[in-house]
């Protein structure tokens, strides 16, 4: 983040003058210099990517949906979630070189050389840091600030999969340094991460971009410590961004084990609203309940807090289907700026249980039953699933199609536990089904 000289990390801004640091503060982006964890647990992020559903912009867990909300971004990073969206220009290599030359004050030859080395209309992080330092030493503070800010967002909230360069088009956001604060940085950062998660669900994708420190900090806040290895930062106070609360350690739990942990989590294992103590210093912002489309340049993703109301201390009802058609960019911008649609629901302090509708329609497990190993399923759990589904069948308001689907679901549950359940002897107590994967050919035959 701050260069190769670790001894000077704390003083990295000294050579830039008060003006450069002031521009970072004025943009609302100074917390990005402090919210960086020393390591990323790749296996932990992988098990969550496997549960990401792009159409709903949410992770589908055993007990319901969860997602990284604008409230999470606000509390974790302390960057603005109010403001305008931005459309990046599309630059050719020649155009990118001209922009670098004019906005940074480097020679045309140096700009063209950087474009050649970066293999496109990009600028490398190492080159941007050198430009910022050189411009600061020459007293060209505006140019130094542009280079530093461009590098900062490129390494954090808009970090690509290569993780060593940033699109020159981002420089357009910093040409007018007086208006940088007007942008909804937190919303655009979340849009960018949503899009990276969408790409990561494809078979051909082997890496993940976006601000992974934010992603990992979100997991730390909401999920039990059995998934990861981290320590509390003793210097943290509630005035700091919550992403500063944790100090990471090397991940030790293998991928399959973490899949099993997530498959076995229940709603009472999750910390739904971790920021209650943080509200004194960082109040909740109503913009976080906006529902609709969010965007970063041409990247447009759905943001649907109505699917994760338990993360807002609200009762979770069955949500509508996610929107199918993306509206024009102008409409998206207007709806967000005017907060045209914000979710309203009943607040609650009662225990938050898994929604019944979700249990009956969702594919909730990632690990196939025959490979799960010694994870016991009680007969009570099986009967409870069947009881919940039977309520749908006897409901006179249900459609014939829904009743048929429910019947099929009940049949699947019964066949699944007949196939893998049961003991070879009569010594059991009769109140448990054998662990998934413990059946084998003989038990299937039985």
C-alpha positions in Angstrom: 0.0 0.0 0.0 2.5 2.6 1.1 5.7 1.5 -0.7 8.5 -1.0 -0.1 10.2 0.9 2.8 8.3 -0.6 5.8 10.2 1.7 8.2 8.6 4.8 6.7 5.0 3.5 6.5 3.8 5.8 9.3 5.5 8.8 7.7 4.8 8.2 4.1 2.8 11.4 3.7 5.5 13.6 5.1 7.2 14.3 1.8 3.9 15.2 0.2 3.2 18.4 2.1 0.0 19.3 4.0 -1.9 20.0 0.7 -1.6 16.4 -0.5 -2.7 14.9 2.8 -5.5 17.5 2.9 -6.8 16.3 -0.5 -7.0 12.7 0.8 -8.9 13.9 3.9 -11.2 16.1 1.9 -12.0 13.3 -0.5 -13.2 11.2 2.5 -10.6 8.5 1.6 -8.1 8.8 4.4 -9.4 5.7 6.2 -8.3 3.6 3.3 -4.7 4.1 4.5 -5.4 2.5 7.8 -7.9 -0.3 6.9 -5.4 -2.7 5.4 -4.9 -6.1 6.9 -1.5 -7.8 6.5 -2.8 -11.0 5.1 -5.8 -12.5 3.3 -7.3 -15.9 4.1 -8.0 -17.1 0.6 -9.8 -20.3 1.6 -12.2 -18.4 3.8 -13.0 -16.0 0.9 -13.4 -18.9 -1.4 -16.2 -20.6 0.6 -18.2 -17.4 0.6 -17.7 -16.9 -3.2 -19.1 -20.4 -3.7 -22.4 -19.1 -2.1 -22.6 -15.9 -4.0 -25.7 -15.4 -6.2 -25.3 -12.5 -8.7 -29.0 -12.1 -9.3 -29.7 -11.3 -5.7 -26.3 -9.9 -4.8 -26.2 -12.1 -1.7 -24.6 -15.1 -0.1 -27.1 -18.0 0.2 -26.5 -19.7 3.5 -28.1 -22.6 5.2 -30.3 -20.3 7.3 -31.1 -17.5 4.8 -29.4 -14.8 2.8 -26.7 -12.4 3.9 -24.8 -9.8 2.0 -22.3 -6.9 2.4 -24.5 -3.9 2.8 -23.9 -0.2 2.5 -24.1 -0.1 6.2 -21.2 -2.6 6.4 -19.2 -0.5 4.0 -19.9 2.7 6.0 -19.0 1.1 9.4 -16.0 -0.9 8.1 -14.3 1.8 6.0 -15.8 5.2 7.1 -15.9 6.4 3.5 -18.9 8.3 2.0 -22.1 6.4 0.9 -23.8 9.6 -0.1 -23.2 11.4 -3.4 -23.0 10.9 -7.1 -22.0 8.1 -9.4 -19.2 8.4 -11.9 -18.8 7.3 -15.5 -15.2 6.5 -16.6 -14.2 7.4 -20.1 -12.9 4.7 -22.4 -9.3 5.5 -23.4 -7.0 4.2 -26.0 -3.4 3.7 -25.2 -2.5 6.9 -27.1 -5.2 8.9 -25.2 -4.1 7.4 -21.9 -0.5 8.5 -22.5 -1.7 12.1 -23.3 -3.7 12.2 -20.1 -0.8 11.0 -18.0 1.4 13.6 -19.6 -1.0 16.5 -19.0 -2.3 15.7 -15.6 1.0 14.5 -13.9 3.5 16.7 -15.7 5.7 13.8 -16.8 7.2 13.9 -20.3 5.2 12.4 -23.2 8.0 9.8 -23.7 7.8 8.8 -20.0 4.0 8.5 -20.2 4.2 6.4 -23.4 6.8 4.1 -21.8 4.6 3.5 -18.8 1.7 2.6 -21.0 3.9 0.1 -22.9 5.2 -1.5 -19.6 1.7 -1.8 -18.2 0.4 -3.5 -21.3 -2.6 -1.2 -21.9 -4.1 2.1 -20.8 -2.9 1.5 -17.2 -0.5 2.9 -14.7 1.4 0.7 -12.3 1.3 1.3 -8.6 5.1 1.6 -8.3 5.2 4.2 -11.0 2.4 6.3 -9.5 4.1 6.4 -6.2 7.3 7.6 -7.8 5.4 10.3 -9.7 3.7 11.4 -6.5 7.0 11.7 -4.7 8.7 13.5 -7.6 5.9 16.0 -8.0 5.8 16.7 -4.3 9.5 17.4 -4.2 9.1 19.8 -7.1 6.2 21.6 -5.3 3.6 20.5 -7.8 1.1 19.6 -5.1 -2.0 19.1 -7.3 -0.2 16.7 -9.6 1.2 14.8 -6.5 -2.3 14.6 -5.0 -3.8 13.2 -8.2 -1.1 10.5 -8.5 -1.5 9.5 -4.8 -5.3 9.4 -4.9 -5.4 7.4 -8.1 -3.0 4.9 -6.6 -4.9 4.8 -3.4 -8.3 3.8 -4.9 -6.6 1.5 -7.4 -5.0 -0.5 -4.6 -8.1 -0.6 -2.4 -11.7 -0.2 -3.4 -11.1 -0.5 -7.2 -8.4 -3.2 -7.1 -8.4 -5.4 -10.2 -7.4 -9.0 -10.4 -3.8 -8.2 -11.5 -3.3 -6.1 -8.3 -0.4 -4.1 -9.7 -1.9 -1.4 -11.9 -5.0 0.9 -12.3 -6.9 2.1 -15.3 -5.8 5.6 -16.3 -9.5 6.5 -16.8 -9.7 6.8 -13.0 -7.6 9.9 -13.2 -10.6 11.7 -14.6 -12.1 11.5 -11.1 -9.3 13.6 -9.7 -8.9 16.3 -12.3 -11.0 18.7 -10.2 -9.7 18.1 -6.7 -12.2 20.4 -5.1 -15.2 18.1 -6.0 -13.7 14.7 -5.2 -15.9 14.5 -2.0 -19.1 14.6 -4.1 -18.8 11.0 -5.2 -20.5 8.1 -3.4 -17.2 6.2 -2.9 -18.7 3.6 -0.7 -21.5 2.7 -3.1 -19.1 2.5 -6.1 -16.7 0.4 -4.0 -19.6 -2.0 -3.2 -20.7 -2.2 -6.8 -17.1 -3.0 -7.9 -16.9 -5.8 -5.3 -20.3 -7.2 -6.2 -19.2 -7.4 -9.8 -15.9 -9.1 -8.9 -17.9 -11.7 -6.9 -20.1 -12.3 -9.9 -17.1 -12.9 -12.1 -15.6 -15.2 -9.5 -18.6 -17.5 -9.6 -17.7 -18.4 -13.2 -15.7 -21.6 -13.9 -13.1 -19.8 -16.0 -12.2 -17.3 -13.2 -9.2 -18.1 -11.1 -8.8 -14.9 -9.1 -10.8 -12.3 -7.2 -10.5 -8.5 -7.4 -12.2 -5.8 -5.3 -11.3 -4.6 -1.8 -10.6 -8.0 -0.2 -9.7 -6.3 3.2 -13.3 -5.1 3.3 -14.6 -8.5 2.3 -12.6 -10.3 5.0 -13.4 -7.7 7.7 -17.1 -8.3 6.9 -16.7 -12.0 7.6 -14.8 -11.3 10.8 -17.7 -9.1 12.1 -20.6 -11.4 11.2 -19.3 -15.0 11.6 -17.8 -17.2 14.4 -14.1 -17.6 14.9 -14.1 -21.3 13.8 -13.9 -20.0 10.2 -10.7 -17.9 10.6 -7.7 -17.1 12.7 -7.4 -13.5 13.8 -6.7 -11.4 16.9 -8.2 -8.2 18.3 -6.2 -5.0 17.6 -5.5 -3.7 21.1 -5.1 -0.1 19.7 -8.6 -0.1 18.2 -11.2 2.3 19.5 -14.8 2.7 18.3 -13.9 6.0 16.7 -11.8 4.1 14.1 -13.2 2.2 11.1 -14.3 -1.3 12.2 -12.0 -2.8 9.6 -9.1 -1.6 11.9 -10.5 -3.8 14.7 -8.8 -7.0 13.6 -5.3 -8.3 13.2 -5.1 -11.2 10.8 -3.1 -14.4 11.2 -2.3 -17.0 8.7 -5.3 -19.2 7.7 -4.9 -22.8 8.9 -8.3 -24.5 8.2 -8.5 -26.3 4.8 -11.1 -25.5 2.2 -13.3 -28.6 2.7 -13.3 -28.1 6.5 -14.5 -24.5 6.0 -17.2 -25.6 3.6 -18.5 -28.0 6.3 -18.4 -25.3 8.9 -20.6 -23.0 6.7 -22.9 -25.9 5.8 -23.5 -26.5 9.5 -23.9 -22.9 10.7 -27.3 -21.9 12.1 -28.9 -18.5 12.4 -28.0 -18.2 16.1 -24.3 -18.7 15.2 -24.3 -15.4 13.2 -23.7 -11.9 14.5 -26.5 -10.2 12.5 -25.9 -6.6 13.8 -22.3 -6.3 15.0 -22.2 -2.5 14.9 -24.5 -1.6 17.8 -21.7 -0.2 20.0 -20.2 1.6 17.0 -23.4 3.7 16.5 -22.4 6.2 19.2 -19.5 7.3 17.1 -20.8 6.4 13.6 -24.6 6.7 13.3 -26.6 4.6 10.9 -27.3 6.3 7.5 -30.7 6.0 5.9 -29.1 5.7 2.5 -28.1 2.1 3.5 -31.7 1.0 3.1 -32.0 2.2 -0.5 -33.2 -0.6 -2.7 -32.6 -0.8 -6.5 -29.6 -0.6 -8.8 -26.2 0.8 -7.9 -23.4 1.5 -10.3 -19.7 2.3 -10.8 -19.2 3.6 -14.3 -20.7 0.9 -16.6 -20.8 -1.7 -13.9 -24.4 -2.0 -12.6 -25.5 -4.4 -9.9 -28.7 -4.9 -7.8 -28.6 -3.8 -4.2 -31.5 -5.5 -2.3 -31.5 -4.9 1.5 -35.0 -6.3 1.6 -33.5 -9.8 1.3 -31.3 -9.3 4.4 -33.5 -7.4 6.8 -32.1 -9.3 9.8 -28.9 -7.4 9.3 -30.9 -4.2 10.0 -32.7 -5.4 13.2 -35.8 -6.0 11.0 -38.2 -8.9 10.5 -37.5 -10.8 7.4 -40.4 -11.4 5.1 -40.4 -13.2 1.8 -39.0 -10.6 -0.7 -40.1 -10.1 -4.3 -38.2 -11.5 -7.1 -35.0 -9.5 -8.0 -35.5 -7.0 -10.7 -35.1 -8.4 -14.2 -34.4 -5.3 -16.4 -31.7 -2.8 -15.8 -33.0 0.8 -16.2 -31.1 3.6 -18.1 -28.1 5.0 -16.3 -29.9 8.4 -15.9 -32.8 6.7 -14.0 -30.4 4.8 -11.7 -28.6 8.0 -10.8 -31.8 9.9 -10.2 -33.3 7.2 -8.0 -30.3 6.9 -5.9 -29.7 10.7 -5.4 -33.4 11.1 -4.5 -33.6 7.9 -2.5 -36.7 7.0 -4.5 -37.2 3.6 -2.8 -36.0 2.8 0.7 -36.9 -0.4 2.5 -39.4 0.0 5.4 -39.9 -3.0 7.7 -40.8 -3.8 11.3 -37.9 -3.5 13.8 -37.5 -6.4 16.2 -35.3 -7.5 19.1 -36.7 -11.0 19.1 -34.6 -14.0 18.1 -34.2 -14.1 14.3 -35.1 -17.5 12.9 -34.7 -18.9 9.4 -37.6 -17.9 7.2 -39.9 -20.8 6.4 -40.2 -19.9 2.7 -36.4 -20.0 2.4 -36.1 -23.5 3.8 -38.5 -24.9 1.2 -37.0 -23.4 -1.9 -33.2 -22.9 -1.4 -30.3 -25.2 -2.2 -28.7 -24.6 1.1 -25.7 -27.0 1.2 -22.5 -26.7 -0.8 -20.9 -30.1 0.2 -22.8 -33.1 -1.3 -24.3 -35.3 1.3 -22.3 -38.4 0.3 -19.0 -36.5 0.9 -19.8 -34.7 4.1 -18.3 -37.1 6.5 -19.3 -37.4 10.2 -22.0 -34.7 10.4 -24.9 -36.2 12.2 -28.5 -35.3 11.3 -31.1 -35.9 13.9 -34.5 -37.4 13.1 -36.0 -34.4 14.8 -34.4 -32.2 12.1 -35.9 -34.3 9.3 -39.3 -34.4 10.8 -39.2 -30.6 11.4 -38.4 -30.1 7.7 -41.4 -32.3 6.7 -43.7 -30.5 9.2 -42.8 -27.1 7.7 -43.5 -28.3 4.2 -46.8 -29.9 5.2 -48.0 -26.5 6.3 -47.8 -25.4 2.7 -49.7 -28.4 1.3 -52.7 -27.8 3.6 -52.8 -24.1 3.0 -55.9 -23.4 0.8 -54.3 -20.2 -0.5 -51.4 -22.0 -2.1 -51.3 -22.6 -5.9 -51.4 -26.1 -7.3 -48.0 -25.6 -8.8 -46.5 -24.7 -5.4 -48.2 -27.7 -3.8 -46.7 -30.0 -6.4 -43.3 -28.5 -5.9 -43.6 -28.9 -2.1 -44.7 -32.6 -2.5 -41.6 -33.2 -4.6 -39.4 -31.5 -2.0 -40.9 -33.7 0.7 -40.2 -36.8 -1.4 -36.6 -35.7 -1.9 -36.1 -35.2 1.8 -37.5 -38.6 2.6 -35.5 -40.4 -0.1 -32.3 -38.6 0.9 -32.5 -39.8 4.5 -33.7 -43.3 3.6 -30.7 -43.5 1.3 -28.1 -42.3 3.8 -29.8 -43.0 7.1 -30.3 -45.9 9.4 -28.0 -48.2 11.4 -26.8 -51.7 10.6 -27.8 -52.9 14.1 -30.5 -52.1 16.6 -28.1 -50.8 19.3 -28.9 -47.1 18.5 -31.3 -45.0 20.5 -33.5 -44.5 17.5 -33.4 -40.7 17.6 -30.6 -40.1 15.1 -30.0 -40.6 11.4 -26.5 -41.8 10.5 -24.0 -39.2 9.4 -24.1 -38.1 5.7 -21.9 -40.2 3.6 -21.9 -43.1 6.1 -24.3 -45.2 4.1 -22.3 -46.9 1.4 -23.6 -49.5 -1.1 -25.1 -51.8 1.5 -27.1 -49.1 3.1 -28.4 -47.9 -0.2 -29.5 -51.4 -0.9 -31.2 -51.6 2.4 
